[in-house]
Amino acid sequence: MQNERDYIDAITNGNDVRLETLLHSRADDEPLVALIADRRPTNHSIGFGMTLLQLASIRERKSGNPSKVLIDHGATIDLHSACGLGMIDRIEHFLSDRPRSVSDQIDTYFPLQFAITAGRPAVIQFLVEHGDDVNRNLDKVAYFGWEDDALGQDYTPWKPIHMASLWGFDEARVPVAQALASAGADLNALSPLDGFRPIHLVAMPNRVEMIEFYVSQRVEVDSRTEACAVIDLPNETGPVTGYECTALMVAAAEGFLEATACLLKLGADPMAVNSEGYTARDFAERRFWDGQPYESVIDLLKKV
């Protein structure tokens, strides 16, 4: 596709004006139908082999509406993009014609994953009602830049609830996890990221509302990580080591005061130790990340 990088940048930056300019200057319809050739078009391990509309439909942009721009110029809506855009009528049409298309993959991603990234709980419910599996195995979750590097390893599979956890940016995203939970998602499923469970995955990036949601669903606040077939990336290190870690240890290790306070309020045990004998305070005192308020986290843990 000519000017592929320009199109991708306009979409990911939500720059509708630039996207309009590119589309008006195109010589033919290639940008509307071509598949992205760049194997790493984004920083989140998603986009290869997709149409521009599929890429745009992954999530709404804070500024701009690239999906609308592309559709207005004639881009064709398919099942994946319809799931990202919340077009239930279109989804129903596609599934009535090909019920098994719920298992179609693009760059390893299922239609359900587009609904998760775009924050579409109604679409998730609809897909489940039409035979989708909320505990299906996933190869990637479109969150980490290294996910493509891990493909081919024999690791514990990701699950949709892991993806919803990582994409649970704020309170508005809680209904996505709720839709999965209502359909029978395993809220304690082990992930290939150091044996983290969903509650650890939301503690890691400071998702307070998601922490509260999981505990409200009777997830044990001190659920432990567990040794399993994890993703092996020698050049990637994190602040948490060992297994049998609690979400409080993860939050403290990351230096997030809000998540630490939330977990303590919900009854997390600050004296719990992991497989290496470390407590949440021990992890905080490592001060792994620059610029994080570790002193405040340590002070809070000292008081309990």
Backbone bond lengths (Angstrom), bond angles and torsions (degrees), N, CA, C in turn:
res aa  C-N    CA-C-N  psi(-1)  N-CA   C-N-CA  omega(-1)  CA-C   N-CA-C  phi
1 M - - - 1.460 - - 1.538 109.24 -
2 Q 1.308 116.19 126.15 1.460 120.09 178.26 1.533 109.83 -67.01
3 N 1.325 115.69 137.67 1.479 121.84 -179.69 1.532 112.42 61.55
4 E 1.323 116.94 30.47 1.466 120.32 -176.51 1.523 112.13 -55.47
5 R 1.326 116.80 -47.32 1.463 120.06 -178.37 1.521 111.15 -61.64
6 D 1.325 117.75 -37.60 1.469 120.41 178.93 1.528 110.74 -63.01
7 Y 1.323 116.28 -42.58 1.467 119.98 178.01 1.532 110.96 -63.37
8 I 1.317 116.10 -45.72 1.469 120.23 -179.05 1.519 110.67 -60.78
9 D 1.325 116.58 -45.22 1.466 120.22 -179.23 1.523 111.41 -63.91
10 A 1.326 116.92 -39.99 1.466 120.02 179.13 1.526 110.55 -63.36
11 I 1.327 116.46 -39.09 1.467 120.56 -179.98 1.519 111.15 -69.78
12 T 1.326 116.95 -51.18 1.468 119.76 -175.60 1.520 112.20 -68.05
13 N 1.324 117.35 -25.62 1.466 120.68 177.50 1.525 112.59 -90.42
14 G 1.330 117.12 -3.42 1.459 120.33 -178.86 1.513 112.98 64.94
15 N 1.331 116.52 33.16 1.465 121.89 -177.02 1.529 109.03 -95.50
16 D 1.324 115.58 86.70 1.463 120.48 -176.99 1.523 112.65 -65.16
17 V 1.320 116.55 -35.26 1.467 119.97 -179.18 1.523 110.08 -62.86
18 R 1.312 116.30 -46.65 1.465 120.48 178.61 1.521 110.62 -63.85
19 L 1.321 117.00 -41.31 1.459 120.79 179.53 1.524 110.82 -63.18
20 E 1.328 116.94 -42.80 1.466 121.38 176.66 1.527 110.57 -59.42
21 T 1.317 116.74 -44.26 1.462 121.25 -179.59 1.522 111.04 -60.65
22 L 1.314 116.06 -44.98 1.462 120.40 179.44 1.525 111.46 -63.39
23 L 1.317 116.64 -42.68 1.462 120.22 -178.41 1.526 112.00 -68.51
24 H 1.323 116.76 -36.88 1.466 120.04 178.69 1.524 111.66 -68.40
25 S 1.326 116.73 -27.36 1.466 120.19 -176.58 1.526 112.89 -93.06
26 R 1.330 118.14 -1.01 1.460 120.37 -177.21 1.517 110.72 -68.41
27 A 1.334 116.12 148.66 1.458 121.26 -178.99 1.528 112.05 -84.34
28 D 1.336 116.23 -23.93 1.464 120.43 -178.44 1.532 108.81 -153.97
29 D 1.319 116.27 -166.85 1.468 120.45 -177.53 1.530 113.62 -89.21
30 E 1.314 117.36 9.52 1.468 119.76 -177.19 1.532 113.36 -51.42
31 P 1.338 120.43 -45.55 1.470 119.48 -179.11 1.531 113.92 -61.63
32 L 1.308 117.21 -21.40 1.465 120.73 -178.09 1.522 112.74 -87.15
33 V 1.330 116.70 -16.29 1.465 119.70 -176.03 1.528 113.58 -124.27
34 A 1.316 117.45 -20.41 1.466 120.89 -175.98 1.526 111.43 -68.49
35 L 1.321 115.48 154.26 1.456 121.86 176.37 1.524 109.48 -98.06
36 I 1.312 116.15 141.35 1.458 121.47 -177.79 1.526 109.69 -63.27
37 A 1.340 116.15 125.08 1.463 121.88 -176.27 1.523 112.96 -90.72
38 D 1.322 116.50 -24.58 1.466 120.75 179.31 1.528 109.01 -63.79
39 R 1.324 116.83 123.50 1.464 119.43 -177.06 1.523 112.06 -72.02
40 R 1.331 117.38 -17.73 1.464 120.83 178.14 1.533 109.19 -135.46
41 P 1.318 115.88 69.58 1.467 119.40 -175.48 1.518 114.67 -73.72
42 T 1.332 117.69 -18.49 1.465 121.35 -179.34 1.527 109.19 -132.08
43 N 1.329 115.03 174.38 1.468 120.39 177.85 1.525 112.50 -88.36
44 H 1.335 116.66 5.64 1.459 120.23 -173.89 1.524 113.04 -122.47
45 S 1.324 116.77 26.49 1.469 121.12 173.19 1.521 112.61 56.40
46 I 1.323 116.35 43.05 1.463 120.41 177.75 1.520 109.47 -149.66
47 G 1.343 116.26 142.20 1.449 120.40 174.10 1.511 115.48 130.83
48 F 1.324 118.50 -26.30 1.460 120.45 -178.01 1.528 110.64 -62.54
49 G 1.347 115.55 131.33 1.455 120.58 178.40 1.513 114.80 78.58
50 M 1.333 117.33 5.53 1.464 121.63 179.35 1.524 110.54 -94.52
51 T 1.324 115.30 159.52 1.455 119.49 168.13 1.525 108.05 -78.87
52 L 1.312 116.16 165.05 1.465 119.41 177.43 1.523 110.83 -61.89
53 L 1.333 116.88 -36.34 1.465 119.25 179.53 1.525 110.71 -67.02
54 Q 1.307 117.44 -40.81 1.466 119.10 176.71 1.525 110.83 -59.97
55 L 1.326 116.47 -43.61 1.462 119.90 177.77 1.522 110.87 -61.65
56 A 1.320 116.64 -43.04 1.467 120.82 -178.59 1.522 112.09 -67.02
57 S 1.330 116.78 -29.97 1.467 120.32 -174.77 1.524 113.47 -80.33
58 I 1.328 117.68 -7.76 1.462 120.64 -177.23 1.517 111.24 -55.81
59 R 1.327 116.11 -40.64 1.464 119.22 177.16 1.517 109.12 -161.12
60 E 1.328 115.31 157.93 1.451 120.13 175.54 1.522 109.48 -73.32
61 R 1.298 116.77 144.29 1.461 121.33 179.86 1.517 109.37 -93.14
62 K 1.325 115.86 150.00 1.460 119.55 179.73 1.519 110.51 -62.78
63 S 1.311 115.21 -33.13 1.467 119.42 175.48 1.518 107.23 -128.27
64 G 1.306 115.12 137.28 1.453 118.45 177.57 1.514 114.33 87.27
65 N 1.322 114.35 166.36 1.462 122.35 179.15 1.525 108.02 -142.46
66 P 1.342 116.51 72.80 1.465 119.41 -175.26 1.521 113.74 -61.08
67 S 1.317 118.19 -29.67 1.464 119.87 178.65 1.522 110.75 -61.91
68 K 1.326 116.27 -44.79 1.464 120.13 179.56 1.525 110.92 -63.14
69 V 1.328 115.85 -41.69 1.465 119.79 179.51 1.525 109.94 -59.42
70 L 1.313 116.88 -46.53 1.461 120.97 -179.21 1.524 111.81 -65.02
71 I 1.326 117.13 -42.39 1.468 120.67 179.19 1.522 110.24 -65.05
72 D 1.319 116.98 -41.30 1.466 120.58 178.45 1.523 111.91 -61.12
73 H 1.326 116.29 -27.04 1.468 120.78 179.35 1.523 112.35 -92.74
74 G 1.337 117.14 4.09 1.456 119.78 173.25 1.503 117.11 106.89
75 A 1.333 118.55 8.73 1.464 120.33 178.21 1.525 110.16 -63.75
76 T 1.318 116.53 141.62 1.457 122.46 -176.87 1.526 111.10 -88.35
77 I 1.321 115.80 129.06 1.465 121.84 177.89 1.527 108.82 -82.35
78 D 1.326 116.62 130.49 1.457 121.99 176.43 1.528 108.39 -118.94
79 L 1.331 117.93 -175.49 1.462 120.63 -176.50 1.526 111.87 -62.20
80 H 1.322 117.62 -45.35 1.459 119.87 -178.58 1.527 111.63 -61.26
81 S 1.327 116.54 -48.99 1.464 118.76 -178.88 1.522 110.98 -67.91
82 A 1.323 118.00 -34.21 1.465 120.58 177.16 1.523 110.59 -62.77
83 C 1.334 116.91 -37.49 1.470 120.11 177.82 1.519 110.82 -67.35
84 G 1.310 117.21 -39.26 1.454 120.00 177.54 1.514 112.75 -67.61
85 L 1.324 116.33 -32.12 1.463 121.27 -176.85 1.526 112.94 -93.07
86 G 1.320 117.56 -3.65 1.462 120.32 176.78 1.514 114.45 74.17
87 M 1.321 117.82 28.89 1.461 122.33 -176.65 1.528 110.14 -90.53
88 I 1.313 116.25 82.10 1.466 121.70 -174.62 1.529 112.01 -58.67
89 D 1.320 117.60 -41.91 1.467 120.09 -178.90 1.526 111.00 -61.09
90 R 1.316 115.84 -42.45 1.464 119.98 178.56 1.529 110.63 -65.67
91 I 1.321 115.99 -42.54 1.462 120.51 179.84 1.527 110.02 -60.53
92 E 1.330 116.06 -43.92 1.467 120.53 179.28 1.521 110.81 -60.17
93 H 1.323 115.95 -40.32 1.473 120.43 178.65 1.527 110.78 -63.18
94 F 1.316 116.60 -47.00 1.466 120.28 -178.68 1.528 111.54 -63.08
95 L 1.326 116.49 -41.60 1.464 119.98 -176.77 1.525 112.33 -74.97
96 S 1.320 117.09 -29.75 1.465 118.96 176.45 1.523 110.24 -67.25
97 D 1.320 115.77 -30.39 1.463 121.03 179.49 1.528 111.25 -82.06
98 R 1.357 116.17 -39.95 1.470 121.27 -178.39 1.525 109.29 -140.19
99 P 1.327 118.35 83.74 1.468 120.96 -177.11 1.524 113.77 -56.40
100 R 1.316 116.95 -33.17 1.463 119.76 -177.04 1.528 113.25 -77.08
101 S 1.304 116.87 -3.11 1.470 118.92 -179.00 1.522 112.48 -68.43
102 V 1.340 118.30 -8.20 1.469 119.63 173.28 1.520 110.46 -61.87
103 S 1.334 116.57 -18.47 1.464 120.86 -179.81 1.524 113.05 -103.01
104 D 1.327 117.34 8.31 1.464 120.31 175.16 1.525 109.50 -68.85
105 Q 1.330 116.22 141.70 1.458 120.82 -179.13 1.521 111.72 -123.99
106 I 1.328 114.79 142.15 1.457 122.63 172.46 1.519 106.73 -129.59
107 D 1.317 117.18 121.41 1.467 121.59 -174.10 1.528 109.85 53.17
108 T 1.296 116.43 37.25 1.477 128.71 -178.39 1.528 113.45 77.64
109 Y 1.333 119.27 -6.93 1.469 121.52 -172.44 1.528 112.34 -90.24
110 F 1.340 114.56 133.42 1.460 122.57 176.02 1.532 110.11 -85.69
111 P 1.347 118.30 161.10 1.466 120.47 174.54 1.527 112.68 -53.38
112 L 1.333 117.12 -38.80 1.464 121.44 178.80 1.520 111.50 -55.44
113 Q 1.312 117.25 -36.66 1.458 120.50 -178.35 1.521 112.16 -69.80
114 F 1.322 116.95 -30.24 1.464 119.84 174.59 1.529 109.78 -65.95
115 A 1.333 116.50 -38.80 1.466 120.10 177.60 1.520 111.04 -65.07
116 I 1.328 116.96 -35.65 1.465 120.79 179.27 1.518 110.74 -68.58
117 T 1.331 117.15 -49.73 1.466 119.21 -177.81 1.521 111.56 -63.61
118 A 1.319 116.22 -34.65 1.463 120.14 -177.60 1.523 112.75 -85.14
119 G 1.332 117.47 -5.44 1.461 120.14 178.93 1.516 112.91 70.83
120 R 1.339 117.25 52.62 1.470 122.58 -175.63 1.535 111.51 -117.46
121 P 1.330 118.76 78.27 1.469 119.78 -179.25 1.522 113.67 -61.09
122 A 1.330 117.50 -34.42 1.466 119.64 179.87 1.525 110.76 -65.36
123 V 1.316 116.38 -35.49 1.465 120.17 177.71 1.524 110.08 -68.10
124 I 1.325 116.37 -41.42 1.465 120.10 177.39 1.522 110.22 -57.49
125 Q 1.325 116.45 -47.43 1.464 120.96 179.54 1.526 110.59 -60.37
126 F 1.323 116.59 -42.78 1.460 120.82 -178.96 1.528 110.82 -64.40
127 L 1.327 116.99 -43.59 1.462 120.58 179.43 1.529 111.09 -62.46
128 V 1.324 115.79 -40.47 1.468 120.11 178.67 1.525 110.16 -63.02
129 E 1.317 116.35 -42.87 1.463 120.95 179.20 1.529 111.80 -63.16
130 H 1.333 115.22 -19.36 1.462 119.73 -179.91 1.529 111.58 -110.40
131 G 1.329 115.12 28.58 1.454 119.69 168.08 1.508 117.95 99.05
132 D 1.323 118.17 2.49 1.466 118.78 -179.76 1.527 110.67 -74.51
133 D 1.315 115.55 159.96 1.468 122.66 -174.93 1.525 109.70 -116.69
134 V 1.331 117.01 115.00 1.463 120.23 -177.94 1.525 112.61 -77.01
135 N 1.318 116.92 -3.95 1.467 120.54 175.71 1.532 111.37 -114.23
136 R 1.315 116.09 21.52 1.462 119.61 179.80 1.532 109.99 -67.30
137 N 1.323 116.23 154.48 1.456 121.56 178.06 1.525 110.68 -77.80
138 L 1.320 115.85 138.15 1.457 122.33 178.37 1.526 109.69 -120.29
139 D 1.328 115.67 147.56 1.466 120.31 175.98 1.522 112.19 -87.21
140 K 1.338 115.64 -35.67 1.466 120.37 -176.22 1.528 109.73 -139.99
141 V 1.336 115.56 162.26 1.465 120.75 179.77 1.530 112.52 -127.04
142 A 1.337 117.04 8.82 1.470 122.26 174.07 1.519 113.50 57.17
143 Y 1.312 116.25 38.07 1.469 119.60 -178.41 1.526 112.61 -122.99
144 F 1.316 117.06 -41.31 1.457 121.82 -176.30 1.532 111.20 -101.82
145 G 1.312 115.98 144.18 1.456 120.33 179.60 1.512 114.00 -69.55
146 W 1.334 117.24 -18.31 1.462 120.83 -175.88 1.531 114.15 -94.67
147 E 1.303 118.63 4.85 1.469 119.89 -173.61 1.529 113.30 -62.06
148 D 1.331 116.91 -36.57 1.463 118.84 178.20 1.524 111.19 -65.25
149 D 1.321 117.02 -33.13 1.464 120.65 179.13 1.524 111.66 -65.31
150 A 1.321 116.19 -26.52 1.471 120.58 -176.48 1.525 112.93 -86.34
151 L 1.328 117.66 -15.47 1.459 119.76 -179.09 1.528 109.93 -57.68
152 G 1.301 115.60 136.41 1.456 119.91 -178.17 1.512 112.84 101.80
153 Q 1.337 116.58 -20.09 1.459 119.45 174.95 1.535 109.45 -76.40
154 D 1.290 115.50 151.41 1.465 120.85 -179.68 1.526 108.88 -93.02
155 Y 1.339 115.86 75.99 1.458 119.95 -177.54 1.527 111.78 -109.59
156 T 1.310 114.89 160.38 1.462 121.48 174.61 1.524 108.14 -54.02
157 P 1.322 119.38 128.16 1.462 119.86 -174.53 1.524 113.56 -69.55
158 W 1.310 114.09 147.75 1.460 120.33 168.67 1.523 108.67 -67.56
159 K 1.327 116.44 159.66 1.460 123.26 175.37 1.534 108.80 -127.22
160 P 1.334 117.89 159.67 1.464 119.85 178.18 1.526 113.69 -54.07
161 I 1.338 118.24 -35.64 1.465 119.83 -178.99 1.526 111.14 -67.52
162 H 1.323 117.67 -28.58 1.464 120.27 174.74 1.526 109.95 -66.38
163 M 1.312 115.50 -42.88 1.459 119.90 179.71 1.524 110.77 -64.50
164 A 1.327 116.39 -43.63 1.464 120.35 178.15 1.520 111.08 -62.77
165 S 1.317 116.92 -33.46 1.465 120.88 178.75 1.521 110.47 -66.06
166 L 1.317 116.52 -49.02 1.460 120.79 -178.31 1.523 111.78 -67.75
167 W 1.321 116.60 -32.25 1.465 121.24 178.57 1.533 112.24 -91.35
168 G 1.324 117.22 10.43 1.466 120.67 -178.90 1.512 111.95 -84.44
169 F 1.316 116.10 63.18 1.462 122.30 -169.94 1.522 114.66 -60.48
170 D 1.324 117.14 -33.68 1.462 119.73 -175.55 1.525 109.59 -156.39
171 E 1.316 115.68 -174.05 1.468 120.75 -176.82 1.526 112.48 -58.75
172 A 1.335 116.54 -31.90 1.458 120.06 -178.82 1.521 112.55 -65.73
173 R 1.315 116.68 -17.04 1.465 120.90 -179.34 1.532 113.26 -91.80
174 V 1.306 117.46 -10.92 1.465 120.27 -179.19 1.535 111.59 -57.87
175 P 1.350 120.05 -39.98 1.467 119.10 179.70 1.527 114.32 -59.30
176 V 1.322 117.49 -23.08 1.469 119.80 176.41 1.523 109.65 -65.92
177 A 1.330 115.80 -48.84 1.467 119.78 176.72 1.526 110.83 -64.40
178 Q 1.328 116.56 -36.30 1.467 120.82 178.69 1.524 110.81 -62.95
179 A 1.325 116.87 -41.59 1.465 120.20 178.95 1.521 111.01 -62.72
180 L 1.315 116.69 -40.75 1.461 120.39 177.74 1.525 110.95 -66.87
181 A 1.336 115.94 -43.02 1.465 120.48 179.83 1.525 110.85 -62.46
182 S 1.323 116.55 -43.06 1.468 120.82 -179.32 1.524 111.90 -63.28
183 A 1.330 115.25 -26.24 1.466 119.92 -179.89 1.524 112.41 -92.01
184 G 1.337 116.47 5.70 1.457 119.45 174.90 1.509 116.69 100.56
185 A 1.331 117.77 16.32 1.463 119.71 178.42 1.523 110.58 -62.74
186 D 1.311 116.16 141.58 1.465 122.20 178.28 1.522 108.64 -78.75
187 L 1.321 117.06 107.39 1.463 121.68 -176.15 1.522 112.63 -78.39
188 N 1.306 116.99 -0.80 1.469 121.16 177.46 1.526 112.16 -117.43
189 A 1.314 117.12 15.12 1.461 121.01 -175.56 1.524 111.69 -62.17
190 L 1.326 115.64 134.10 1.459 120.88 175.70 1.523 109.77 -71.03
191 S 1.319 116.66 140.96 1.459 121.82 176.04 1.524 109.95 -109.33
192 P 1.332 117.31 164.00 1.465 120.01 178.66 1.522 113.45 -77.65
193 L 1.329 116.92 -1.55 1.459 120.34 177.09 1.528 108.56 -88.76
194 D 1.303 116.91 89.00 1.468 122.97 176.59 1.527 113.53 56.00
195 G 1.328 116.78 26.40 1.458 119.61 179.56 1.513 113.71 70.30
196 F 1.342 116.89 21.06 1.466 121.07 177.76 1.523 109.91 -67.64
197 R 1.325 115.50 143.27 1.455 122.82 170.25 1.537 107.84 -97.97
198 P 1.340 118.51 172.92 1.461 119.67 -179.05 1.526 114.21 -51.96
199 I 1.334 118.40 -40.27 1.464 119.25 -177.68 1.530 111.40 -66.52
200 H 1.325 117.35 -29.92 1.462 120.30 175.49 1.529 110.59 -72.99
201 L 1.326 115.67 -38.62 1.461 119.92 -178.99 1.520 112.28 -65.08
202 V 1.336 117.88 -30.16 1.465 119.23 178.04 1.523 111.62 -87.02
203 A 1.327 117.15 -23.28 1.464 119.66 174.84 1.522 110.31 -71.81
204 M 1.309 116.60 -34.37 1.466 121.96 -176.29 1.528 113.38 -58.91
205 P 1.357 119.90 -43.13 1.460 120.68 177.97 1.533 113.91 -103.58
206 N 1.347 116.96 20.18 1.475 120.52 171.96 1.522 113.59 71.39
207 R 1.323 118.71 38.87 1.464 122.35 -178.77 1.533 109.86 -89.53
208 V 1.300 116.87 82.22 1.464 121.81 -173.18 1.527 111.80 -61.75
209 E 1.326 117.25 -45.26 1.463 119.90 -177.88 1.531 111.27 -62.89
210 M 1.311 116.18 -35.41 1.463 119.67 178.60 1.528 111.21 -71.49
211 I 1.319 117.05 -37.20 1.467 120.02 175.40 1.525 109.46 -58.53
212 E 1.331 115.58 -48.64 1.466 120.43 -179.45 1.526 110.84 -60.72
213 F 1.325 116.41 -39.41 1.462 119.63 179.39 1.521 111.19 -62.50
214 Y 1.307 117.33 -48.65 1.466 119.42 -177.56 1.523 112.17 -62.07
215 V 1.314 116.84 -41.78 1.465 119.15 178.65 1.526 110.10 -65.73
216 S 1.342 116.97 -35.13 1.471 119.96 177.39 1.523 111.56 -65.58
217 Q 1.337 115.75 -21.93 1.468 121.29 178.62 1.533 111.70 -92.97
218 R 1.335 114.79 17.20 1.464 122.61 176.63 1.526 113.61 70.89
219 V 1.313 116.48 23.21 1.462 119.33 168.79 1.524 107.21 -73.37
220 E 1.298 117.69 132.37 1.458 122.37 -179.70 1.528 109.49 -64.62
221 V 1.333 116.41 124.17 1.460 120.40 -175.80 1.523 111.57 -61.62
222 D 1.316 117.47 -28.45 1.460 121.48 178.21 1.529 112.15 -104.38
223 S 1.338 116.00 32.62 1.465 119.78 173.83 1.523 109.41 -53.36
224 R 1.316 115.91 144.01 1.465 120.70 -175.30 1.529 112.09 -106.33
225 T 1.325 115.08 145.67 1.457 119.29 169.63 1.521 108.09 -69.09
226 E 1.319 115.27 162.25 1.466 118.99 -174.71 1.520 109.78 -142.37
227 A 1.310 115.90 142.25 1.463 120.44 176.82 1.523 109.59 -62.48
228 C 1.323 116.83 131.22 1.455 122.46 178.60 1.525 107.17 -156.33
229 A 1.327 116.75 -173.76 1.461 120.68 177.60 1.525 108.46 -77.43
230 V 1.324 116.35 95.90 1.459 121.14 -174.31 1.522 111.03 -94.24
231 I 1.321 115.18 163.85 1.456 121.23 174.75 1.525 108.64 -68.76
232 D 1.324 115.96 131.35 1.461 121.76 -176.99 1.523 109.65 -107.48
233 L 1.323 115.85 106.37 1.459 121.98 177.36 1.527 107.96 -127.79
234 P 1.315 117.74 95.85 1.465 121.60 -173.99 1.524 114.65 -56.20
235 N 1.330 116.84 -29.85 1.464 119.78 -176.89 1.523 113.42 -90.49
236 E 1.332 116.78 0.81 1.458 121.31 179.43 1.529 109.42 -108.42
237 T 1.320 116.36 120.97 1.465 120.59 177.11 1.519 109.17 -124.62
238 G 1.316 115.98 153.53 1.457 120.91 179.54 1.507 110.90 -133.64
239 P 1.314 116.86 177.04 1.465 120.92 -175.45 1.515 115.29 -80.08
240 V 1.339 117.29 -9.57 1.465 120.63 -177.57 1.522 109.50 -108.12
241 T 1.311 116.66 132.63 1.462 121.77 175.99 1.523 109.65 -125.77
242 G 1.329 115.57 156.42 1.454 120.01 179.32 1.519 112.44 81.23
243 Y 1.326 115.20 -177.85 1.462 122.29 177.67 1.528 109.41 -121.72
244 E 1.312 116.22 -172.78 1.464 121.34 -175.14 1.530 110.99 60.04
245 C 1.331 116.27 31.77 1.467 121.15 179.37 1.522 110.52 -87.13
246 T 1.315 116.55 144.57 1.460 122.11 174.99 1.523 109.39 -93.97
247 A 1.327 115.47 165.77 1.463 120.05 176.29 1.524 110.79 -62.19
248 L 1.331 116.85 -33.36 1.466 120.46 177.89 1.524 110.51 -62.64
249 M 1.308 117.55 -40.31 1.462 120.44 176.73 1.524 110.76 -61.33
250 V 1.324 115.96 -41.64 1.461 120.64 -179.75 1.526 110.61 -64.13
251 A 1.333 117.09 -48.59 1.467 121.18 -179.58 1.523 111.03 -60.54
252 A 1.330 116.76 -43.37 1.462 120.98 -179.73 1.521 111.07 -66.77
253 A 1.325 116.86 -40.97 1.462 121.09 179.52 1.521 111.63 -63.74
254 E 1.339 116.19 -35.25 1.462 120.91 178.85 1.525 111.98 -78.47
255 G 1.334 117.14 -15.89 1.457 120.66 179.22 1.508 114.37 82.37
256 F 1.342 117.35 30.57 1.462 120.63 -179.21 1.527 110.47 -101.06
257 L 1.324 115.23 110.37 1.462 120.98 -177.78 1.519 111.46 -67.91
258 E 1.335 117.05 -41.19 1.463 120.47 -176.20 1.525 111.33 -63.57
259 A 1.329 116.78 -47.48 1.462 120.02 179.85 1.522 111.07 -65.79
260 T 1.331 116.34 -38.45 1.465 120.33 178.05 1.522 110.38 -61.25
261 A 1.335 116.63 -47.61 1.462 121.19 -179.77 1.521 111.08 -63.57
262 C 1.320 116.74 -41.36 1.468 121.36 179.63 1.526 110.75 -60.90
263 L 1.309 116.64 -47.10 1.465 120.53 -178.34 1.525 111.82 -65.19
264 L 1.324 116.27 -39.70 1.468 119.33 177.12 1.524 110.62 -63.42
265 K 1.328 116.39 -41.59 1.460 121.00 178.85 1.528 111.04 -62.14
266 L 1.313 115.94 -32.68 1.467 120.98 -178.90 1.528 112.63 -84.69
267 G 1.325 116.17 1.21 1.458 119.53 173.89 1.511 116.75 104.51
268 A 1.337 118.25 12.20 1.464 120.32 179.29 1.525 110.68 -62.42
269 D 1.305 115.84 145.64 1.466 122.33 -177.30 1.527 110.33 -91.31
270 P 1.338 118.56 110.39 1.469 120.46 -178.58 1.524 113.32 -70.95
271 M 1.323 117.38 -14.68 1.462 121.24 -177.90 1.531 112.57 -96.42
272 A 1.321 117.23 -1.36 1.465 120.15 178.42 1.528 109.72 -60.95
273 V 1.323 116.57 145.25 1.465 121.22 179.32 1.526 109.45 -120.69
274 N 1.326 115.30 150.78 1.461 119.43 179.80 1.527 110.22 -94.92
275 S 1.326 116.34 -168.49 1.467 120.83 -175.13 1.520 112.77 -64.28
276 E 1.322 117.14 -18.93 1.463 121.12 179.73 1.524 112.24 -103.23
277 G 1.343 115.60 5.49 1.455 119.94 177.35 1.511 115.61 84.81
278 Y 1.345 117.41 13.93 1.460 120.93 -177.71 1.530 111.44 -94.75
279 T 1.323 115.72 144.44 1.463 122.79 174.06 1.522 109.34 -100.38
280 A 1.327 116.16 174.33 1.466 120.77 176.23 1.528 110.67 -58.66
281 R 1.309 116.35 -41.98 1.468 120.15 179.32 1.531 111.45 -63.86
282 D 1.315 117.22 -38.82 1.470 120.24 177.12 1.525 110.64 -58.26
283 F 1.324 115.99 -43.13 1.462 119.50 179.46 1.526 111.03 -66.14
284 A 1.323 117.45 -42.42 1.465 120.57 179.16 1.525 110.76 -60.86
285 E 1.316 116.68 -38.11 1.463 120.62 -176.99 1.524 112.83 -70.86
286 R 1.306 117.48 -9.74 1.469 120.30 173.76 1.534 111.37 -73.57
287 R 1.346 116.21 -26.40 1.469 121.79 178.48 1.536 110.54 51.24
288 F 1.326 114.82 57.73 1.464 121.44 -172.30 1.525 113.00 -64.94
289 W 1.333 116.51 -43.31 1.470 120.64 -175.97 1.524 111.14 -100.28
290 D 1.315 116.01 140.71 1.463 120.35 173.71 1.525 109.56 -73.45
291 G 1.322 116.53 142.80 1.457 121.07 173.20 1.510 116.13 84.24
292 Q 1.314 118.41 -2.00 1.458 120.78 178.35 1.532 110.26 -88.63
293 P 1.345 117.44 147.33 1.475 121.41 -175.79 1.526 113.16 -78.76
294 Y 1.318 115.83 58.98 1.468 119.41 -176.66 1.526 112.77 -60.76
295 E 1.336 117.06 -34.59 1.467 118.52 -178.53 1.520 110.78 -61.68
296 S 1.332 116.42 -40.02 1.467 120.27 178.78 1.524 110.91 -67.26
297 V 1.328 116.37 -38.27 1.464 120.33 177.62 1.525 110.12 -64.32
298 I 1.321 116.35 -44.65 1.467 120.95 179.95 1.525 110.85 -63.32
299 D 1.334 115.90 -43.73 1.472 119.60 178.67 1.521 110.99 -59.85
300 L 1.327 116.52 -41.74 1.467 120.42 179.57 1.526 110.60 -63.91
301 L 1.310 116.98 -42.85 1.462 120.53 -179.36 1.524 112.09 -69.42
302 K 1.314 116.90 -26.37 1.466 120.37 177.42 1.529 111.72 -70.13
303 K 1.327 116.15 -26.25 1.463 120.73 -173.77 1.520 112.79 -82.23
304 V 1.315 117.55 -12.42 1.468 119.46 -174.65 1.520 110.89 -107.91
